[in-house]
Amino acid sequence: MLSQKEFESVLEARGTLILDGALATELEVRGHDLNHPLWSAKILKDDPASIEEVHLDYYLAGADVAITASYQAATLGLTEHFEMSEDEGKDLIKRSVSVAQSARTKAYDHGVDSGRKLLVAGSVGPYGAYLSDGSEYRGDYVRTEKEFQDFHRPRIQALIDAGSDLLAIETIPSISEIQAILALLRSDFPDAIAWLSCTAHSAEALCDQTPWEGVLRLVEDHRDQIIGFGINCVPMAMADATLKYLSQLTSIPLVCYPNSGEVWDAVTKTWHGERPDEALTSEQSSANDKALALELEQWSKNGARMIGGCCRCGPAFVKAVHKKLGS
């Protein structure tokens, strides 16, 4: 794993790190059935080559960072749904790292500048992702600090052991889970670095309605390990206002990888609206590209140093981000 100093050197050299886009929804676009409680972790078990292909496409589109297919792959869920032992679950989590590392090697083989450092971030999704009921967008589940830590510890250990460059602690909706994870990093993984990204209730508050001021007090106390803070899987329209608010509260590099803004229908299990990839390759692609460039400019002005996409934002979106920010 990178040290904080090594990561800061990479960030300084790049100016803005471009994160990848959606993994699970991109696999769906490519024909995979992800109607399963563990979502992309099912493909990680059954068809890891398809995940490697998505990682590679993002690197070739201009991403500096691939986020591993471990968001749903907590050992508790793996043992329940795949009837694995905990050790077998850890091995599957490690596979998520090796698959991304293999894609990185192939990206260099495909002509990515060898002087450009491509990173692999180990995804640590929230307890709500294990519940598979959308509660990562509500933050209304209640667990003790020990329960949260026992849930997250095996996956974090596996991601570190497999050689992740850093952790992506993402889509976290509640202050209690944030507090538990940060305490776990300090006590059990003091050499690990991570960015922390959250879901939002509004531009001023975390998903459980804790004001960002309270969240950032915790984050500032863990700056020796938290190298970036921000939002992910929020509607793109919410991103600018949230970044603007956060930038007034902290100097930490901000992270922003929103979803497409489409609406998910949990009954029909379908998306409604236009995904960015479709907009960026449509007949109005020039106008849409210009609009995205203006949006990215505002995100950067408001402190975003790590920028990518979440659900329904694919390689065309990342390519457009790279076109604007990847110099």
N, C-alpha and C positions, 0 to 999 in steps of 0.2 A: 504494500500500500504506500502511496505517496505520503511524504511528510507535508505538513502545512506549508513550509517554505518552498518545497518543490512544486506544490500546486499553485501557489501564488506566483511563482516564476512562469509557469505555463500560462496562467491567466494574464499576466502582465505582457507576455510575448504576443498573445493572440488579441488582447484588447477585449474581445467578447468571445466567449466559448459558445459554439453552436451545439445545442443538444439535438438528439434525434427526435422522431415523432412517435406516433402511436405504434404499438406493437400488436396488441390483440386485435384491434379493429382493422389494422392493416392486413393481418392474417385472414380476417373475415373477408375483406375485399378480394383477397387472392383465392377464395373458395373454401377456406377451412370452416368447419362447424365448431364454434366455441360455446355452444349451449351446454355449459358444464360449470359447476360451482368453482372450479379452479381455473377456468378460462384459459389463458395462454400456457399455464403450467401443464395442461393436458397435451398440448402440442410439443412442449419441451420433452415430455416423456415419450410420446409416440413418433414424433417427426422433427427432431432437432435441426435437421438440415434446412427446413423451411424457415425456422427462426434465424439461422445463420444467414440465409439469403436476404431476409429483411434487414438485419444489421448491416450487411454489406452494402445494400442499396442506400441506406442512410449515410454511411461513410462516404460512398461515392457521390452522393448528393451534396456533400459538404459538411456533414456533422463532424464535430470534434469529439463527441461523447456518445457512446452507445450505452443505453440503460438495459440491464439484464432482464431476462424473462422470469424474474423471481418475485414479482409483485404479489401474486397469489400463492407463491410457493413457500408458505410457512410450514414447518414440520407438522404442526397440529393438523392442518388441513390435508397434507399429503398422507399422513398415517390414517386419517379417517376415510378419505375418498379413494385412495389408491391402495389401501391396505398394506402400506409399506412400514417397515421398522423406522425408528428415528434415524438410524445410521443410513438406511437407504434413502430416506428423505433428504438428508444432508448431501448425499452423493448427487441427487438430482439437482439440488440448489447449486452445487459446485459445477454441474454441467452447464447451467445458465451462464456462468462466467467463461468457461472454456469455449463455448459456442461463440460468444462475443469476441473473445480473444482470437479465435480462428478467423472470424470475419475481418478483424483488424489486420491480420497478417495478409489476407487476400486483398484487402484494400490497398495495401502498399504494393502488392504484386500487380495490381491493376493500374498503378501509376500515381497513387497519392504520394505527394512529396515526402520522402523519408525523413526530412527535417521537421515535419509537422507532427507533433506528438498527439496521437489519437488515444483517447482514454476509454476505460470500461468502468462504469459506475454500477455497483451492486444495488439493485432495487430492494428496498425494505418498505413494503406496503403496510397499511394500517390493520389493526385488528378487525376493523369493519369489512375489509376485503375478504377475510376468512368467513365472516358471517354471511357474505354473499346476498345481502338484502338492501344494498344501497346506503347503509348506515355511515359509510365514509363521507357521505355528503350531508349527514345530519349531526354526527358526533354525539348521539344520544345513548350510546352504550356505556355502561358503568362497570368497570373492573378495578381491582386493587392494583397498586403499583407493582406488587409481586406478580400478579397474574399477567399484567402487560409485559413485564420483563421476562418471565418464563416463556411467554409466547415469542418474543422477538429474539431472545438470546441465541438459540440454535441456528437460525438463519443468518444472523449477523456473523456468527463464528464461521459458518460454512463459506460465506461470501469473502471473508477476510482470508481464510485458509486457501481459497481457490485463486487468490491473487488479484482481487478487484483493486483498482487504483484508488477508489474512494467509494463511499456509500451514498446512495440517493434515498434518503428517508422522505417518502413522498405521500401526498394525499392524506396527510394527518389532520383529523378534524377537531380534536379536542385538546384542551390544555392539560388534562390529566394524563393523556397518552404521551404528549410531548414531554412532560416532566419526567415520566417514567423512562422514556427512551434516552433522554439526555443524562439522567442519573446512571443508567445502565452503561452508556458509553464511557462515562468517567470511571466507573468502578471496575468494569470488566474488559473494556477495550480502549485503554487510555492512549494508544498510539493510532487509533483510527481517526480519519477525518470524514466529514459528511456535509452535504447540503441538506437543509430541512425545508421542505415545501409543503404547503397546507392547502386545504380547501377553505373557501371563504363564504361567510354569510353575507358580507357586504364589503365595500372598500375599506371600512373601518374596523372589521371584526372577523375573527376566526369563525369557522362553521358552527361551533357551539356557542357563538356570540360573545366569547371572550374578546375584549378590545385588543387590538394589535399591540398596544403599549404593554399590556401584561405579558403577552407572548414574548415580546422582544426583551423584556427584563430577564427572562429565563435564558434566551439565546445569548444575550450579551455576557452572561455569566459563564458561558461555555464556548467563548470565541476561540479558545485554544484547540477546539475540535470542529466547530461548525464554521465552515468556510464560505457558506452562502445561505441566504434565507429568502423565501418567497412563496409563490403560489403556483399550483398546477391543477389541471382538470377543472378550471373555472371557465365560464364563457369568455370568449375573446373580448367581448364588449366590456367586461368588467376589469380587464387587465390594467389598462392605463390608469384609471382612477385609483386602483389599489396600489400600484407601484408608486404613484405620486404621493399617496398618503404614507406608505412605508418609508419612502426616501426622506421624509421630513423627520422620521423617528430614529434612523440608524444610518451608519456609514458602511455597514456590512454589504458586500456585493449581493445584489438582488438576483433572484432566480425567477424566471417566468416561462412556463410552458402550458398555455391554456388549451382547452379543447376547441373544437370547431365552432361551437355555438349552436350546433344542431340539437334537437330535442330527442331524447331516448324514450320510446314508449315501452314501458315494462310489460304491458299486456301483450302487445303484438311482437315485442322484441325486435323493433325496427327503429331506424333513425329517420327523422323528418327534417328536411332542409337541404342545403347545398354544402358539401364539404369543400374546404379550401383547395384541395387538389383539382376538383372539378372546375372551380372558379378560375384557377390559375392556368388551366389548359383549354378554357372555353374561347369562344369568338371574342369575348371581351377581356381576354387575358392581359392585354397591355394596361387597360384601366384598372383591373383588379390588382395587378402587380404594383402599380403606382400607389394604390390605396394601401396595400400591405407595407410598402416601403415607408410611407408616412407614419403608419402605426408603429413600425419597428423603431423609427427615429424617435418617437415619443417615449417608447419603452426605454431606449438607451438614455435619453435625456433624464429620465426618472430613475436612473440607477441600475437598470438591468444589465448584468454582465454575463449571465448565462441564459440563453434564449433558445427555445425550441417549441415543439408542439406536443399535445397529448391526444386524447381520443379523436379519431377521424382526421388527423393531420398527418399526411403521408409524405413520401419522398419529394413530391413536387413542391410542397410547402417548405420543406427543409432546404431544397434547392433555391427557392426564392429568398429565404432568410440568408443563405450563404451569399447569394448575389448581392445583397444589400450590406451585409455585415462581415463577410468572410475575408476581407482584404488583409 
